[in-house]
Amino acid sequence: NDTHEKTVKLLKDNNNFGMNNQGQLTLLKQELVPTFADNKCRFGLKNKYELGEKPHGHGDVHSLLFNSGLAKKWQTELNVKWLLFFQDTNPVALRALPSTLGVSVKNNFAMNSMTVPRTAGQAIGAITKLTNKNDVNDILTINVEYNQLAALLPEGDVNEKETGYSKFPGNTNSFIINNDTYCIVMDKYKGAIPEFVNPKYTDDTKTIFKKPTRLECMMQEYPKLLSKYQREYGKNEEEKKSNDDEDDDGNNKES
């Protein structure tokens, strides 16, 4: 929000770096959300009459693409099949774009994350496969933050002897999404991504905030929106047909 006008000026001064405004370049501005001052969620104030505000997190890119209709426009008017999400602090992700796109197309992935080797305990999120203990068919491939990973592993976060790295690769926050699937999911959830709150406390009693916090969301949380059906998009046609011929209990349907 606070960089929008500066971005517009930079692009104008440089003739959009050769891009046109007819589909090659679109700017979407993220708005701010109110802050909370304490555990009772009382509003944080900038002054006596004005609410404090902060960004809602980069997960807002999904609501912006949905509410602007841009993802749907790319799908219906420009036949865009795949979307690349990356952060401006990581432009080298573009070097891995061709290979990542090729793998995504070949396997028809709903989402494919770019990763890097990661050592155990390294302060970078890890791409993991989470399995529901009550339903082994309910599997979620998603980023887990490094400070939460060890608690999920019986042996902890350790390096493998063969490679010297953790078996869980590092998340670069760069990923490719199937746009057809994406538009279905966004229509269902209206662009909303699961939110969380991460207040910083003054001490271990966790009663007083160092400064006001806010609800936020992360763009890499998109897999949480994928239903069991939508996770099957990566299967080949024979597998899909086999699933279609079975009911929810795995029994063959009658014609």
C-alpha positions in Angstrom: 0.0 0.0 0.0 2.7 2.5 1.0 4.8 1.7 -2.1 2.1 1.8 -4.7 2.6 5.4 -5.9 6.4 4.9 -5.9 6.0 1.8 -8.0 3.7 3.6 -10.5 6.2 6.4 -10.8 9.1 4.0 -11.3 7.3 2.2 -14.1 6.2 5.4 -15.8 9.7 6.9 -15.7 11.1 3.7 -17.3 8.3 3.2 -19.9 7.1 0.1 -18.0 10.4 -1.5 -18.9 9.0 -2.4 -22.3 5.8 -3.9 -21.1 2.4 -2.7 -22.2 -0.8 -2.3 -20.2 -2.8 -4.6 -22.4 -2.3 -7.8 -20.4 1.5 -7.7 -19.8 1.4 -5.5 -16.8 -1.3 -5.0 -14.1 -0.9 -3.4 -10.7 -3.0 -4.5 -7.8 -2.8 -2.5 -4.5 -3.0 -4.3 -1.2 -5.0 -2.5 1.5 -4.2 -2.5 5.2 -6.0 -4.2 8.1 -6.6 -2.9 11.7 -4.2 -3.9 14.5 -4.9 -5.5 17.9 -3.3 -4.1 21.0 -3.7 -7.1 23.4 -4.9 -10.7 23.9 -8.5 -9.4 24.2 -8.2 -8.1 20.7 -8.8 -4.5 21.5 -8.0 -2.3 18.6 -4.5 -0.7 18.4 -4.7 3.0 17.9 -2.5 5.3 15.9 -3.9 8.2 17.9 -7.1 8.9 19.9 -9.3 8.9 16.8 -7.5 6.7 14.3 -7.0 2.9 14.1 -3.5 1.5 13.7 -3.1 -0.4 10.5 -0.6 -2.9 9.1 -0.4 -5.1 5.9 -2.4 -8.4 6.0 0.5 -10.5 4.6 1.4 -11.6 1.1 -1.4 -14.1 1.1 -3.6 -11.2 -0.1 -2.3 -11.8 -3.6 -4.9 -14.5 -3.9 -7.8 -12.3 -2.8 -6.5 -9.5 -5.1 -6.4 -11.9 -8.1 -9.9 -13.1 -7.3 -11.6 -9.8 -6.5 -10.1 -8.1 -9.5 -11.1 -11.0 -11.8 -7.6 -11.1 -13.2 -7.0 -14.8 -12.7 -10.3 -15.6 -14.4 -9.5 -13.1 -17.2 -6.2 -14.8 -17.8 -8.0 -18.1 -18.0 -10.9 -17.2 -20.2 -9.5 -14.5 -22.5 -5.7 -15.2 -22.7 -5.8 -19.0 -22.1 -3.2 -18.8 -19.4 -2.8 -22.3 -17.9 0.0 -21.7 -15.3 0.8 -19.0 -12.8 4.2 -18.3 -11.2 4.2 -16.8 -7.8 7.5 -15.4 -6.5 8.7 -12.5 -4.2 10.6 -9.6 -5.6 13.4 -10.3 -3.2 14.0 -13.6 -5.0 14.3 -12.8 -8.7 16.7 -15.8 -9.4 13.5 -18.0 -9.1 13.0 -17.1 -12.8 16.0 -19.2 -13.7 14.3 -22.3 -12.4 11.0 -21.4 -14.2 11.4 -23.4 -17.4 12.3 -26.7 -15.6 9.6 -26.2 -12.9 7.0 -25.4 -15.5 7.9 -28.5 -17.5 7.6 -30.8 -14.5 4.3 -29.1 -13.6 2.8 -29.6 -17.0 4.1 -33.2 -17.3 2.6 -34.2 -14.0 -0.4 -31.9 -14.2 0.3 -30.6 -10.7 -2.2 -28.4 -8.9 0.8 -26.7 -7.3 4.6 -27.2 -7.6 7.0 -25.5 -5.2 10.6 -24.6 -6.0 13.0 -25.7 -3.2 16.6 -25.6 -2.2 18.8 -27.9 -0.2 18.3 -27.3 3.5 20.3 -28.3 6.6 18.5 -29.4 9.8 17.5 -26.5 12.0 18.2 -24.0 9.2 16.0 -20.9 9.6 14.0 -21.5 6.5 10.6 -23.2 6.0 10.5 -26.8 4.8 8.3 -28.4 2.2 6.7 -31.5 3.8 4.0 -34.0 3.2 1.5 -34.1 6.1 -0.7 -37.1 6.6 -3.9 -37.1 8.6 -3.6 -39.7 11.3 -7.3 -40.4 11.1 -7.3 -40.7 7.3 -4.2 -41.9 5.5 -5.7 -40.8 2.2 -5.8 -37.2 3.4 -2.4 -35.9 2.4 -1.2 -32.3 2.2 2.0 -31.1 0.7 2.8 -27.7 2.2 5.4 -25.5 3.8 6.0 -25.9 7.6 8.0 -23.2 9.3 11.4 -24.3 10.7 10.5 -23.6 14.3 7.5 -25.9 14.1 9.1 -28.7 12.0 11.0 -30.7 14.7 7.9 -31.1 16.9 6.2 -32.9 14.0 9.0 -35.5 13.6 9.6 -38.4 15.9 13.4 -38.2 15.3 13.4 -34.4 15.1 14.8 -32.4 12.2 18.1 -34.1 11.3 20.5 -34.3 8.4 20.7 -37.5 6.3 24.1 -39.1 6.3 24.1 -39.7 2.5 23.6 -36.0 1.6 24.4 -34.0 4.7 21.1 -32.2 4.3 17.6 -32.5 5.8 15.2 -34.7 3.9 12.8 -31.7 3.9 13.9 -29.2 1.3 13.9 -25.4 1.9 10.9 -23.3 0.8 11.8 -20.5 -1.5 8.3 -19.1 -1.6 8.3 -19.5 -5.3 5.7 -21.9 -6.9 3.7 -22.6 -10.0 -0.1 -23.2 -9.8 -2.4 -24.7 -12.4 -4.7 -21.8 -13.2 -7.8 -23.9 -14.1 -7.7 -25.5 -10.7 -6.8 -22.2 -9.1 -9.9 -20.5 -10.5 -12.2 -23.4 -9.2 -10.7 -23.1 -5.7 -10.8 -19.3 -5.7 -14.4 -19.3 -6.7 -15.2 -21.6 -3.8 -13.3 -19.7 -1.2 -13.7 -16.2 -2.7 -10.0 -15.6 -2.6 -9.7 -16.0 1.2 -6.6 -17.7 2.6 -6.4 -19.1 6.2 -5.3 -16.4 8.6 -3.1 -16.5 11.7 -1.8 -14.1 14.3 1.8 -13.9 15.5 2.1 -11.4 18.4 5.5 -10.5 19.9 5.3 -10.5 23.7 7.3 -8.6 26.2 8.1 -11.7 28.3 7.3 -15.4 28.8 4.0 -14.6 30.5 2.6 -13.7 27.1 0.2 -11.1 28.4 1.6 -7.9 26.9 2.4 -7.2 23.3 5.7 -5.4 22.4 3.7 -3.6 19.7 0.2 -4.1 18.2 -0.2 -7.1 15.9 -2.7 -8.0 13.2 -4.3 -11.0 11.4 -2.1 -12.0 8.4 -2.0 -14.7 5.8 0.7 -16.2 3.6 0.5 -17.0 -0.2 2.1 -20.5 0.2 -0.9 -21.6 2.4 -2.9 -22.1 -0.8 -2.7 -26.0 -0.5 -4.9 -25.8 2.6 -7.8 -24.9 0.2 -7.4 -27.9 -2.0 -10.1 -30.4 -1.4 -9.5 -34.1 -1.7 -11.0 -34.1 -5.3 -8.8 -31.2 -6.4 -5.6 -32.9 -5.1 -6.3 -35.6 -7.7 -5.6 -33.3 -10.6 -2.1 -34.6 -10.9 -3.4 -38.1 -11.7 -3.5 -39.5 -15.2 -6.8 -40.1 -17.0 -6.9 -43.8 -16.3 -6.5 -43.2 -12.5 -9.2 -40.5 -12.7 -11.6 -42.9 -14.5 -10.8 -45.6 -11.9 -11.7 -43.2 -9.1 -14.9 -42.1 -10.9 -16.0 -45.7 -11.2 -15.8 -46.1 -7.4 -18.1 -44.6 -4.7 -16.8 -42.8 -1.6 -16.1 -46.2 0.2 -14.0 -47.5 -2.7 -16.8 -49.8 -4.0 -17.5 -50.0 -7.8 -20.5 -47.9 -8.8 -23.3 -49.5 -10.7 -24.0 -48.1 -14.1 
